[in-house]
Amino acid sequence: MVSEVRASAAASSRAARSRLRGINMGPRRPFLFVAACTALVALSTSAFAENFQAQLGKANSKLAKAIAKQKADLRAFDKLIVKEFSLTLELILVKLQKESIEPAAAVEAAADALTAAMTELKGSADFALGAVESIAATQIDDLGVTTKNFRVGGLGKWDAFAASVGQEVAMTRSRIESRLQSFAKKLESKAKKRPLVLRLVTAPLPTPVAPGAEAPQVLQAPVVLYAVSGSSTTALADDGRLSISGTADPAANAGLVHVTILATDGTAFDQDVVAGPNGVFKALFAGNGSGLAEGNYRVIAHQGGAHALAAVSVP
């Protein structure tokens, strides 16, 4: 009897402990589920962050390699531009020495060579910027975020590269101008003291670009004056010539460019010229056929809503 009572009591005790465990464990089950979800989210977020940082590291590395390649290619190509320009000027001097061309024609040939060199210089800079921009834009699309290395004005790799391209253009322009000045002195000496003026008008920086931002296709390319030259003889008055060359948009207004020269006394001459497929245009002024009066002239090249200004003289 005693054993039966003890067995019954033990069974009751076990049942009670079981009920207590059920009561105590009930609230802990949702707590454990929430904790597990929180840990899973934290783990997922950490993995995502690590994956994003890895992708960002690869993107920065790819951008850095592209920048290094384009900088090297740009420098090498710009050296070729200067070399080709120098050789062309030397050939002009040889022809002048052999009297196979007139001094005025030599000046105009040098102006043509100058425009060609500056057009190639701007084209090489635009290509370098465009190549890096396309890589940066792809990374922006893939990552969905722009870090400072890809932002214009972010003071990162992109800004540093754009600045270096501008510096390369400026240095190459300086080398071209130095060779131009040397050529002008030699040319004037060989031209039997014939006064000559040959100027590098401008060398605009590469077209502004922004990685990931599409450029409106409706925009007209700017009119740019690269070279203006003037020549005359000391023996005759009012026999000056002016040569103006630059680039415009060959697709705008059928490539038509209106060029005007304006003397200090108000006398004006104008021409309509057509930009070629590469955008290069050239205008030659010799007054009414006999020549231009000596003095300073303002030059205006106009195409649709774009225009460029310069100044030159007939010496």
VEXVEX-165932 format. One record per residue: x, y, z of N, C-alpha, C, O in turn. Coordinates in steps of 0.1 Angstrom, whole numbers, padded with zeros to 4 digits, always signed. Layout:
<torvexs>
XYZXYZXYZXYZ...
</torvexs>
This chain:
<torvexs>
+0008-0012+0000+0000+0000+0000+0009+0012+0000+0006+0022-0008+0018+0012+0008+0028+0024+0009+0035+0026-0004+0036+0037-0009+0039+0015-0010+0046+0016-0023+0037+0021-0034+0041+0029-0043+0024+0018-0033+0015+0023-0043+0013+0038-0041+0012+0045-0051+0012+0042-0029+0010+0057-0026+0022+0064-0031+0021+0075-0037+0035+0058-0028+0047+0065-0033+0047+0066-0048+0052+0076-0054+0043+0055-0055+0043+0055-0069+0034+0065-0075+0037+0072-0084+0022+0066-0069+0012+0076-0073+0017+0090-0071+0015+0099-0080+0024+0092-0060+0029+0106-0057+0040+0109-0067+0041+0121-0071+0049+0100-0070+0059+0103-0079+0054+0106-0093+0059+0115-0100+0043+0098-0097+0037+0101-0110+0031+0115-0110+0032+0122-0120+0025+0119-0099+0019+0132-0098+0030+0143-0099+0028+0153-0106+0041+0140-0092+0052+0150-0092+0057+0152-0106+0060+0163-0111+0059+0140-0113+0064+0141-0127+0055+0149-0136+0059+0157-0145+0042+0146-0134+0032+0153-0142+0032+0168-0140+0031+0176-0149+0034+0172-0127+0034+0186-0123+0046+0193-0129+0045+0204-0135+0058+0186-0128+0070+0192-0134+0069+0193-0149+0074+0203-0155+0062+0183-0155+0060+0184-0170+0052+0196-0173+0054+0203-0183+0041+0198-0165+0033+0210-0168+0040+0223-0166+0038+0233-0173+0048+0223-0155+0056+0235-0153+0066+0238-0164+0068+0249-0168+0072+0227-0169+0081+0229-0180+0074+0234-0192+0079+0243-0200+0062+0229-0195+0054+0234-0206+0051+0249-0204+0051+0256-0214+0047+0253-0192+0044+0267-0189+0057+0276-0191+0056+0286-0197+0068+0271-0186+0081+0279-0187+0086+0280-0202+0092+0290-0206+0085+0269-0209+0090+0268-0223+0082+0276-0233+0086+0280-0243+0069+0277-0230+0060+0284-0239+0065+0297-0244+0067+0299-0256+0068+0307-0235+0072+0320-0240+0086+0320-0246+0089+0329-0254+0095+0310-0243+0108+0310-0248+0109+0306-0263+0118+0310-0270+0099+0299-0268+0099+0295-0282+0099+0307-0292+0108+0307-0301+0090+0316-0291+0090+0328-0300+0103+0336-0298+0108+0341-0308+0108+0337-0286+0120+0345-0283+0132+0338-0291+0140+0345-0297+0133+0325-0290+0144+0318-0298+0142+0320-0313+0152+0321-0320+0130+0320-0318+0128+0322-0332+0132+0336-0337+0139+0337-0347+0128+0346-0329+0132+0360-0332+0147+0361-0332+0153+0368-0340+0154+0356-0322+0168+0356-0320+0175+0350-0332+0185+0355-0338+0169+0338-0337+0175+0331-0348+0174+0340-0361+0183+0340-0369+0162+0346-0363+0160+0355-0374+0169+0367-0374+0175+0370-0384+0171+0373-0362+0180+0384-0361+0194+0380-0365+0201+0387-0372+0198+0369-0360+0212+0364-0363+0213+0361-0378+0224+0364-0384+0203+0356-0384+0203+0353-0398+0204+0366-0407+0212+0366-0416+0196+0376-0403+0197+0389-0410+0210+0395-0408+0216+0401-0418+0216+0395-0396+0229+0400-0394+0240+0393-0402+0249+0400-0408+0238+0380-0403+0248+0372-0411+0247+0376-0426+0257+0377-0433+0234+0377-0430+0231+0381-0444+0237+0395-0447+0243+0397-0458+0234+0404-0438+0239+0418-0440+0254+0419-0441+0260+0426-0449+0260+0411-0432+0275+0411-0431+0280+0405-0444+0290+0410-0450+0274+0394-0449+0278+0388-0462+0277+0397-0473+0285+0398-0482+0265+0405-0473+0263+0414-0484+0273+0425-0484+0278+0429-0494+0276+0430-0472+0286+0441-0470+0300+0436-0475+0307+0444-0482+0303+0424-0471+0316+0419-0475+0316+0417-0491+0327+0420-0497+0305+0412-0496+0305+0410-0511+0305+0424-0518+0312+0425-0528+0298+0434-0513+0298+0447-0519+0312+0453-0518+0317+0459-0528+0319+0452-0507+0333+0457-0506+0342+0450-0515+0351+0457-0521+0340+0437-0517+0349+0430-0527+0346+0435-0541+0356+0437-0548+0334+0437-0544+0330+0442-0558+0336+0456-0560+0341+0459-0570+0334+0464-0549+0339+0478-0550+0354+0478-0551+0360+0486-0559+0361+0469-0544+0376+0468-0546+0380+0464-0560+0389+0470-0565+0372+0455-0566+0375+0451-0580+0373+0463-0589+0380+0465-0599+0362+0470-0587+0358+0481-0595+0369+0492-0595+0373+0498-0605+0374+0495-0583+0384+0505-0581+0397+0501-0588+0404+0509-0594+0400+0488-0587+0412+0483-0593+0411+0483-0608+0421+0487-0615+0399+0480-0614+0397+0481-0628+0398+0495-0633+0404+0498-0643+0393+0505-0625+0393+0519-0629+0408+0524-0629+0412+0531-0638+0415+0519-0618+0429+0524-0617+0437+0519-0629+0446+0526-0635+0435+0506-0633+0442+0500-0645+0439+0508-0658+0447+0510-0666+0426+0511-0659+0422+0518-0671+0428+0532-0672+0432+0536-0682+0428+0538-0661+0434+0552-0660+0449+0551-0663+0454+0560-0671+0456+0542-0658+0470+0540-0660+0473+0538-0675+0482+0544-0681+0465+0529-0682+0466+0526-0696+0464+0539-0704+0471+0542-0713+0453+0545-0702+0449+0557-0710+0459+0569-0708+0462+0576-0718+0464+0570-0696+0474+0581-0694+0487+0578-0702+0492+0587-0708+0491+0565-0702+0503+0561-0710+0501+0563-0725+0509+0568-0732+0489+0558-0729+0486+0559-0744+0485+0574-0748+0489+0577-0759+0479+0582-0740+0477+0596-0743+0490+0603-0744+0493+0611-0754+0499+0600-0735+0513+0606-0735+0520+0602-0747+0527+0610-0754+0520+0589-0751+0527+0584-0763+0521+0590-0775+0529+0594-0784+0508+0591-0776+0502+0596-0788+0505+0611-0790+0507+0616-0801+0504+0618-0779+0507+0633-0779+0522+0636-0784+0524+0646-0791+0531+0627-0780+0545+0628-0785+0545+0627-0800+0553+0634-0806+0537+0617-0805+0537+0615-0820+0531+0628-0826+0536+0631-0837+0521+0634-0820+0515+0646-0826+0525+0657-0828+0527+0663-0838+0533+0659-0817+0543+0670-0817+0554+0666-0827+0559+0675-0834+0558+0654-0828+0569+0649-0837+0564+0651-0852+0572+0657-0860+0552+0647-0855+0547+0649-0868+0545+0664-0872+0548+0668-0883+0541+0672-0862+0540+0686-0865+0553+0692-0868+0555+0701-0877+0564+0689-0860+0577+0694-0862+0583+0690-0875+0589+0698-0882+0580+0677-0879+0585+0673-0892+0578+0680-0904+0585+0683-0914+0565+0683-0902+0558+0691-0912+0564+0705-0914+0565+0710-0925+0567+0711-0903+0573+0725-0903+0586+0724-0910+0590+0733-0918+0594+0714-0907+0607+0713-0913+0606+0711-0928+0614+0717-0936+0597+0704-0932+0594+0701-0947+0590+0714-0954+0594+0717-0965+0582+0722-0947+0578+0735-0953+0590+0744-0954+0591+0751-0965+0599+0744-0945+0611+0753-0946+0620+0748-0957+0626+0756-0964+0621+0735-0959+0629+0729-0970+0623+0734-0983+0630+0738-0992+0610+0733-0985+0603+0737-0997+0605+0752-1000+0607+0756-1011+0605+0760-0989+0607+0774-0990+0621+0777-0995+0624+0786-1003+0631+0770-0989+0645+0771-0992+0647+0768-1007+0655+0775-1014+0640+0758-1012+0641+0754-1026+0633+0763-1035+0632+0761-1048+0625+0772-1029+0616+0781-1037+0605+0774-1044+0601+0778-1055+0601+0763-1039+0590+0755-1045+0577+0760-1040+0566+0757-1045+0577+0768-1029+0565+0775-1024+0568+0789-1021+0579+0792-1017+0558+0798-1021+0559+0812-1017+0558+0813-1002+0552+0804-0995+0564+0824-0996+0563+0826-0981+0549+0826-0976+0546+0820-0966+0539+0832-0983+0525+0832-0979+0520+0818-0979+0512+0815-0969+0523+0810-0989+0518+0796-0989+0524+0788-0978+0518+0779-0972+0537+0791-0974+0544+0784-0963+0536+0787-0950+0535+0778-0941+0532+0800-0948+0525+0804-0936+0512+0796-0935+0508+0791-0925+0505+0796-0946+0492+0789-0946+0493+0774-0945+0485+0768-0938+0504+0768-0950+0506+0754-0948+0509+0751-0933+0504+0741-0928+0516+0760-0927+0519+0758-0913+0507+0759-0904+0505+0752-0895+0498+0769-0908+0485+0770-0901+0477+0758-0903+0470+0753-0893+0477+0752-0915+0469+0739-0917+0475+0728-0908+0467+0721-0902+0488+0727-0907+0495+0717-0899+0491+0719-0884+0489+0710-0877+0491+0732-0880+0487+0735-0866+0473+0731-0863+0471+0725-0852+0464+0734-0872+0450+0730-0870+0449+0715-0869+0442+0709-0860+0456+0708-0878+0456+0693-0878+0461+0688-0864+0455+0678-0859+0472+0694-0860+0478+0689-0847+0469+0691-0835+0467+0683-0827+0463+0703-0835+0454+0706-0823+0441+0698-0824+0436+0694-0814+0436+0695-0836+0424+0686-0837+0428+0672-0832+0419+0666-0825+0439+0667-0836+0443+0654-0831+0445+0654-0816+0442+0644-0809+0451+0665-0811+0453+0666-0796+0440+0665-0789+0439+0658-0779+0431+0673-0793+0418+0673-0786+0411+0659-0788+0405+0654-0778+0412+0653-0800+0406+0640-0802+0412+0629-0793+0405+0621-0788+0425+0630-0791+0432+0620-0783+0428+0621-0768+0426+0611-0761+0426+0634-0764+0422+0636-0750+0408+0632-0748+0405+0626-0738+0399+0635-0757+0385+0631-0756+0384+0615-0756+0376+0610-0749+0392+0609-0764+0392+0594-0764+0396+0588-0751+0389+0579-0746+0407+0594-0745+0411+0589-0732+0401+0590-0721+0398+0581-0714+0395+0602-0721+0384+0605-0711+0372+0596-0714+0366+0590-0704+0368+0594-0726+0357+0586-0730+0359+0571-0726+0350+0564-0721+0371+0566-0728+0374+0552-0725+0373+0549-0710+0367+0539-0706+0378+0558-0702+0377+0557-0687+0363+0559-0682+0358+0553-0673+0356+0569-0689+0343+0572-0685+0333+0560-0687+0325+0557-0678+0335+0553-0698+0326+0541-0700+0328+0530-0690+0319+0524-0686+0341+0528-0685+0343+0518-0675+0337+0523-0662+0331+0515-0655+0339+0536-0659+0333+0541-0646+0318+0540-0646+0312+0537-0636+0312+0543-0658+0297+0543-0659+0292+0528-0657+0282+0526-0651+0300+0519-0663+0296+0505-0661+0296+0500-0647+0287+0493-0642+0306+0505-0639+0308+0501-0625+0296+0508-0617+0291+0502-0608+0293+0520-0621+0282+0527-0614+0269+0519-0616+0261+0517-0607+0266+0515-0628+0254+0507-0631+0254+0494-0624+0244+0489-0618+0266+0487-0623+0266+0474-0616+0265+0475-0601+0258+0467-0595+0271+0485-0595+0271+0487-0581+0259+0494-0576+0255+0493-0564+0253+0503-0584+0242+0510-0580+0245+0521-0570+0236+0527-0563+0258+0525-0569+0262+0536-0560+0275+0542-0566+0282+0535-0573+0277+0554-0563+0289+0561-0568+0297+0565-0555+0293+0573-0547+0309+0559-0555+0318+0563-0544+0326+0575-0550+0324+0579-0561+0335+0581-0541+0342+0593-0545+0351+0591-0558+0353+0600-0565+0355+0578-0560+0364+0576-0571+0356+0577-0584+0363+0579-0595+0343+0576-0584+0335+0577-0596+0327+0590-0598+0321+0592-0608+0327+0598-0587+0319+0610-0587+0327+0622-0593+0339+0624-0590+0320+0630-0602+0326+0642-0606+0326+0652-0595+0316+0654-0589+0338+0657-0591+0339+0666-0579+0341+0658-0566+0341+0664-0556+0342+0645-0567+0344+0637-0555+0358+0637-0550+0361+0631-0540+0367+0643-0558+0382+0644-0554+0388+0630-0553+0397+0627-0545+0383+0621-0562+0388+0607-0562+0396+0605-0575+0401+0614-0581+0396+0592-0579+0404+0588-0591+0399+0595-0604+0407+0599-0612+0386+0596-0605+0381+0602-0617+0385+0617-0619+0390+0621-0629+0384+0624-0608+0388+0638-0609+0403+0640-0611+0407+0649-0619+0410+0631-0605+0425+0632-0606+0429+0629-0621+0438+0635-0627+0422+0619-0627+0425+0615-0641+0421+0627-0650+0428+0630-0659+0409+0633-0648+0404+0644-0657+0414+0655-0656+0417+0662-0666+0419+0658-0644+0429+0669-0642+0442+0666-0650+0448+0675-0655+0446+0653-0649+0459+0649-0655+0458+0650-0671+0467+0653-0677+0446+0647-0676+0444+0649-0690+0445+0663-0694+0451+0667-0704+0439+0672-0686+0440+0687-0689+0455+0691-0689+0459+0699-0697+0462+0686-0679+0476+0690-0678+0484+0685-0690+0493+0692-0695+0481+0672-0695+0488+0667-0706+0485+0675-0719+0494+0678-0727+0472+0679-0720+0469+0688-0732+0476+0701-0731+0482+0706-0741+0477+0707-0719+0484+0720-0718+0499+0718-0721+0505+0727-0727+0505+0708-0716+0520+0706-0719+0522+0703-0734+0532+0709-0739+0514+0695-0740+0515+0693-0754+0513+0706-0762+0520+0709-0772+0503+0713-0758+0501+0726-0765+0513+0735-0764+0517+0742-0773+0519+0735-0752+0531+0743-0750+0543+0739-0759+0550+0747-0764+0544+0726-0761+0555+0721-0770+0552+0725-0784+0561+0728-0792+0539+0724-0788+0536+0728-0802+0538+0743-0804+0543+0747-0814+0534+0751-0794+0536+0765-0795+0551+0769-0796+0555+0778-0803+0559+0762-0788+0574+0764-0789+0579+0761-0803+0587+0769-0808+0575+0750-0808+0580+0747-0822+0575+0757-0832+0581+0760-0842+0563+0762-0830+0557+0772-0839+0564+0785-0839+0567+0791-0849+0568+0789-0827+0576+0802-0826+0589+0800-0832+0594+0809-0839+0596+0789-0830+0609+0787-0837+0607+0786-0852+0616+0792-0859+0597+0780-0857+0594+0780-0871+0592+0794-0877+0597+0797-0887+0584+0802-0870+0581+0815-0874+0593+0824-0876+0594+0831-0886+0602+0822-0867+0615+0830-0868+0623+0825-0880+0628+0834-0887+0624+0812-0882+0632+0807-0893+0625+0811-0906+0632+0814-0916+0612+0810-0906+0604+0813-0918+0606+0828-0922+0608+0831-0934+0605+0837-0913+0607+0851-0916+0621+0854-0921+0623+0862-0930+0631+0847-0915+0645+0849-0920+0647+0844-0934+0653+0850-0942+0641+0832-0937+0642+0827-0951+0633+0834-0961+0636+0832-0973+0623+0841-0956+0614+0847-0966+0618+0861-0969+0610+0870-0973+0631+0864-0968+0637+0877-0973+0630+0889-0965+0626+0898-0971+0630+0887-0952+0625+0897-0943+0610+0900-0945+0606+0911-0942+0603+0891-0951+0589+0893-0952+0582+0891-0939+0584+0881-0932+0574+0902-0934+0568+0900-0921+0558+0889-0921+0549+0888-0930+0558+0882-0910+0549+0870-0909+0543+0870-0895+0550+0873-0885+0531+0865-0894+0525+0863-0881+0518+0850-0881+0510+0847-0890+0521+0841-0871+0515+0828-0871+0512+0825-0856+0521+0824-0848+0499+0824-0853+0495+0823-0839+0487+0810-0837+0478+0806-0845+0489+0804-0825+0481+0794-0820+0470+0801-0812+0473+0807-0801+0458+0800-0817+0447+0808-0811+0443+0803-0797+0443+0810-0787+0439+0790-0797+0433+0784-0785+0435+0769-0785+0437+0763-0795+0435+0764-0773+0435+0749-0772+0426+0745-0761+0430+0744-0750+0413+0744-0765+0403+0741-0754+0406+0728-0747+0411+0718-0754+0402+0727-0735+0403+0715-0728+0394+0704-0733+0384+0708-0740+0396+0692-0730+0387+0681-0735+0373+0684-0731+0370+0691-0721+0364+0678-0739+0350+0679-0736+0346+0674-0722+0350+0663-0719+0339+0682-0714+0335+0678-0701+0327+0665-0701+0317+0664-0709+0330+0656-0693+0322+0643-0693+0319+0640-0678+0325+0644-0669+0308+0632-0677+0304+0628-0664+0300+0613-0664+0290+0609-0671+0308+0604-0658+0305+0590-0658+0290+0586-0655+0285+0591-0645+0284+0579-0663+0270+0574-0661+0260+0584-0666+0248+0581-0666+0264+0596-0670+0254+0606-0675+0254+0607-0690+0265+0610-0696+0243+0605-0696+0242+0605-0711+0243+0620-0716+0237+0629-0709+0251+0622-0726+0252+0636-0732+0240+0637-0742+0238+0629-0750+0233+0649-0741+0222+0651-0751+0227+0651-0765+0237+0658-0768+0221+0644-0774+0225+0643-0787+0222+0655-0796+0226+0657-0807+0213+0664-0790+0209+0676-0797+0219+0687-0797+0218+0697-0804+0229+0686-0788+0238+0696-0786+0247+0697-0799+0252+0687-0804+0250+0710-0803+0258+0712-0815+0273+0713-0810+0276+0718-0799+0282+0707-0818+0296+0708-0814+0300+0723-0815+0295+0730-0824+0309+0727-0807+0313+0741-0807+0322+0744-0819+0328+0736-0825+0322+0757-0822+0331+0762-0832+0344+0766-0825+0344+0773-0815+0355+0761-0830+0368+0764-0824+0378+0769-0834+0379+0764-0845+0385+0780-0831+0395+0785-0839+0409+0780-0833+0412+0783-0822+0417+0774-0842+0429+0768-0837+0441+0777-0842+0451+0778-0835+0440+0782-0854+0452+0789-0860+0448+0801-0868+0438+0800-0876+0455+0812-0866+0453+0824-0875+0467+0828-0879+0476+0828-0871+0468+0832-0891+0481+0836-0896+0480+0848-0905+0470+0849-0913+0490+0857-0905+0490+0869-0914+0503+0870-0920+0513+0867-0914+0503+0876-0932+0516+0878-0939+0515+0889-0949+0504+0893-0954+0526+0896-0952+0526+0906-0962+0540+0908-0966+0549+0901-0962+0543+0918-0975+0557+0921-0979+0560+0935-0975+0551+0943-0973+0573+0938-0973+0577+0951-0969+0577+0960-0981+0577+0973-0979+0578+0955-0993+0579+0963-1005+0566+0970-1009+0566+0980-1015+0555+0963-1006+0542+0967-1011+0533+0970-0999+0533+0963-0989+0524+0979-1001+0514+0982-0991+0501+0975-0995+0498+0972-1006+0493+0972-0984+0480+0966-0986+0480+0953-0995+0472+0951-1003+0490+0945-0992+0491+0932-0999+0490+0920-0989+0495+0909-0992+0484+0923-0977+0483+0912-0967+0474+0901-0970+0464+0902-0977+0476+0890-0963+0468+0878-0964+0465+0873-0950+0474+0873-0941+0453+0868-0947+0450+0862-0935+0445+0848-0937+0437+0845-0947+0450+0838-0929+0445+0824-0930+0439+0821-0917+0446+0822-0906+0427+0816-0917+0420+0812-0904+0415+0798-0906+0409+0794-0916+0418+0790-0896+0413+0776-0896+0409+0771-0882+0414+0776-0872+0401+0761-0882+0396+0756-0869+0386+0744-0872+0387+0738-0883+0378+0741-0863+0368+0730-0864+0354+0735-0861+0352+0744-0853+0344+0729-0867+0330+0731-0864+0323+0718-0866+0329+0708-0868+0310+0719-0865+0301+0707-0865+0298+0704-0880+0290+0712-0886+0303+0693-0886+0300+0691-0900+0285+0687-0903+0280+0688-0914+0278+0684-0892+0264+0680-0893+0254+0692-0891+0243+0691-0895+0259+0703-0886+0251+0714-0883+0251+0724-0895+0261+0728-0900+0239+0727-0900+0238+0737-0911+0246+0732-0923+0252+0741-0930+0246+0719-0926+0253+0714-0937+0268+0717-0936+0275+0717-0946+0273+0719-0924+0287+0722-0922+0291+0736-0925+0303+0739-0925+0282+0745-0929+0285+0758-0933+0289+0767-0921+0283+0767-0911+0300+0774-0923+0306+0783-0913+0308+0797-0919+0314+0798-0930+0303+0807-0912+0305+0820-0917+0316+0827-0909+0316+0828-0897+0326+0831-0917+0339+0837-0911+0339+0852-0915+0338+0855-0927+0342+0860-0905+0343+0874-0908+0356+0880-0902+0360+0876-0891+0362+0889-0909+0374+0896-0903+0370+0911-0903+0364+0916-0913+0373+0918-0892+0369+0932-0890+0382+0940-0887+0388+0937-0877+0385+0950-0895+0397+0958-0893+0394+0969-0883+0382+0971-0880+0404+0976-0878+0402+0986-0868+0394+0998-0873+0388+1006-0866+0395+1000-0887+0388+1011-0892+0373+1008-0896+0366+1016-0902+0369+0996-0893+0355+0992-0895+0353+0984-0908+0343+0978-0911+0364+0983-0916+0363+0975-0929+0361+0960-0925+0368+0955-0917+0352+0954-0932+0349+0940-0929+0349+0932-0942+0345+0936-0952+0353+0919-0941+0353+0910-0951+0347+0897-0945+0350+0893-0934+0339+0890-0953+0334+0877-0948+0334+0866-0959+0334+0869-0971+0334+0854-0954+0333+0842-0963+0325+0831-0957+0324+0830-0945+0318+0824-0966+0311+0812-0961+0320+0800-0965+0323+0798-0977+0324+0792-0956+0332+0780-0959+0325+0768-0953+0316+0769-0944+0329+0756-0957+0322+0744-0953+0332+0735-0945+0343+0732-0950+0328+0730-0934+0336+0721-0926+0336+0707-0932+0326+0703-0936+0348+0701-0933+0349+0688-0939+0343+0677-0929+0338+0680-0918+0343+0665-0934+0338+0654-0925+0345+0653-0911+0338+0649-0902+0357+0657-0910+0364+0657-0897+0362+0670-0890+0367+0672-0879+0354+0679-0895+0350+0692-0888+0359+0703-0891+0357+0714-0887+0370+0701-0899+0380+0712-0901+0375+0721-0912+0371+0717-0922+0377+0734-0909+0373+0744-0920+0385+0754-0921+0393+0755-0912+0386+0761-0932+0397+0770-0935+0391+0782-0943+0384+0780-0952+0396+0794-0940+0392+0806-0947+0405+0814-0950+0413+0816-0942+0406+0818-0963+0417+0827-0967+0412+0840-0971+0402+0842-0979+0418+0851-0966+0414+0865-0969+0425+0872-0976+0436+0872-0971+0422+0879-0987+0432+0887-0993+0425+0900-0998+0428+0905-1009+0416+0905-0990+0409+0918-0994+0400+0915-1006+0393+0905-1007+0401+0925-1015+0393+0924-1027+0401+0917-1038+0398+0918-1050+0412+0910-1035+0420+0903-1044+0434+0908-1044+0443+0900-1047+0436+0921-1042+0450+0927-1042+0457+0925-1028+0469+0924-1028+0449+0924-1018+0455+0922-1005+0448+0930-0994+0439+0938-0997+0451+0927-0981+0446+0934-0970+0455+0945-0965+0467+0944-0967+0449+0955-0959+0458+0966-0953+0464+0961-0941+0459+0952-0934+0476+0966-0938+0483+0962-0926+0476+0967-0914+0469+0977-0914+0476+0959-0903+0469+0963-0891+0463+0951-0884+0465+0940-0888+0456+0954-0873+0450+0944-0865+0436+0941-0870+0428+0949-0875+0432+0928-0868+0419+0923-0873+0413+0915-0862+0419+0907-0855+0399+0916-0861+0392+0907-0852+0386+0896-0861+0381+0899-0872+0386+0884-0856+0381+0872-0864+0369+0866-0857+0369+0864-0845+0359+0864-0865+0346+0858-0859+0342+0846-0868+0340+0848-0880+0341+0835-0862+0336+0823-0869+0323+0819-0863+0322+0817-0851+0313+0818-0871+0299+0816-0866+0292+0805-0874+0293+0803-0886+0286+0796-0866+0278+0785-0871+0265+0783-0863+0267+0778-0852+0254+0786-0868+0242+0785-0860+0243+0793-0847+0245+0805-0847+0241+0786-0836+0242+0792-0823+0256+0792-0817+0258+0796-0805+0266+0787-0824+0279+0786-0819+0288+0796-0826+0287+0799-0838+0298+0802-0819+0307+0811-0825+0321+0811-0817+0321+0806-0806+0331+0816-0824+0344+0817-0818+0351+0830-0822+0348+0835-0833+0359+0836-0813+0365+0848-0816+0380+0847-0815+0385+0839-0807+0387+0855-0822+0402+0856-0822+0406+0869-0827+0398+0877-0832+0419+0872-0826+0425+0884-0831+0438+0881-0837+0446+0872-0833+0442+0888-0848+0454+0886-0855+0458+0899-0862+0450+0909-0863+0470+0900-0868+0474+0912-0875+0480+0908-0889+0485+0897-0891+0479+0918-0898+0487+0918-0910+0499+0926-0907+0497+0939-0906+0510+0921-0907+0522+0929-0903+0528+0938-0914+0537+0945-0912
</torvexs>
